[in-house]
Structures are given as C-alpha cells and as structure tokens.
C-alpha cells in the first residue's frame, strides 16, 4: 500500500546519500533549505563520558522529502498511482513484468520491463527476508526544545535500550528509542506513551529540562535489520 506523505523513523541523510540524490537532480531542488544541517553528534556508548563527533549531512522530515521527490518525478514524466495496493505481480515469458494494482478502487493492469520492490521490511513480491539482528522495535516522537543543545545528534546506550536524538529545526527534534519487542506489552496508544517515557528515563544526556513539550504521540515500527535472500 502506497500513500504520501507518510510517517517514517528515517530522518538522516549523509553526504553519500545526498550524492545519490544529485544523480537524479541537484539535491537543492529536492531539499532546498527546509531541513537541518548536521554539525555535531554526541556518542555515549559504554563510557562514562560522551564523545563529540563532527558530522555533515542533513536531518530531514521523511514525509516532506517523499513528497518533494514525488513532485519532481511527476514533473519528469513519471505516472504515480497513490494510494494504491498491489494485487498481483508475475514475470512474463517474453521478459518484463505484468502487475495488477488497485488504484482508488479501480483495478489497473500494467506492464513494465523492470520492477523495483522498494517496500522495505514488508515485501510486495514473494520474497524471503533474512534477519541480520535480533528483533528490534523503534518508538519515536517529536519534541519541542527549550533551547538548542550543544549537539544536534545523539546516540546513547541505556540499560535495555538505545536512544537516537536528531534535531530537525531550531526548536524541534525527533527522539527515538530502540528496544526488544518484549519491552512493549500491548500495542494501544496509552501503553506506548507510558512505555516510551519509561524507556527515556534511563538515558543521561537528555532530561526533562531540555524539552518544552512532546509534540506528537509515539509511533512504533519494526527496526529489525533484514536483507533479501534473492534480490
């Protein structure tokens, strides 16, 4: 199922990723000055003190970037169907693919020489995804800052979770906590909020005085690393 914009935990673009975007179009056309340029990331992982590492790249709003790339693709002649659901996909004997999609309740049959399944952890095609790590869940929410911190990125290890903080504007940041699925007992909104705040209390580099308020409810997503057995 495809629909834009979408909430997404991915918020970091490295210089290497920006170079890939430049292959499609100057990334200034896709990004402009809307996103936060990274400068310093603090890393506290198994040490009493944090290391401060200079980093470049951008912290971005993934939904905004998706929208921008979709607009650019349509300008360049791409036909976009969304929201849409894949009904079936099969390879043809003469080469290429035949796919069926449901677009606003209408069935459409499409043929293509190439098919890219970019659906991530929930493949649209019949595929086997192998886990590269133990199961991992991300809880993430947006926060308003009282003041800018001395770092715009933070990676910190806790007792049974780890934290990723990313400043996305002068007074705004996304705070993600990664933990084992058993740390989340129920998947209702109240429990997620309580679990999210409970997990945050184990980290030392950020405290309640750094934030003015939480500006979004936490979202949970599968963050387990996987790869395709037959790409």
Helices and strands as residue ranges (DSSP letters): E 12-13, H 15-24, H 27-31, E 36-37, E 40-44, E 51-54, E 58-59, H 62-75, E 84-91, E 97-103, E 106-112, E 129-131, E 137-145, E 153-157, E 161-169, E 172-179, G 181-183, H 189-200, G 208-210, E 211-214, E 219-222, E 226-228
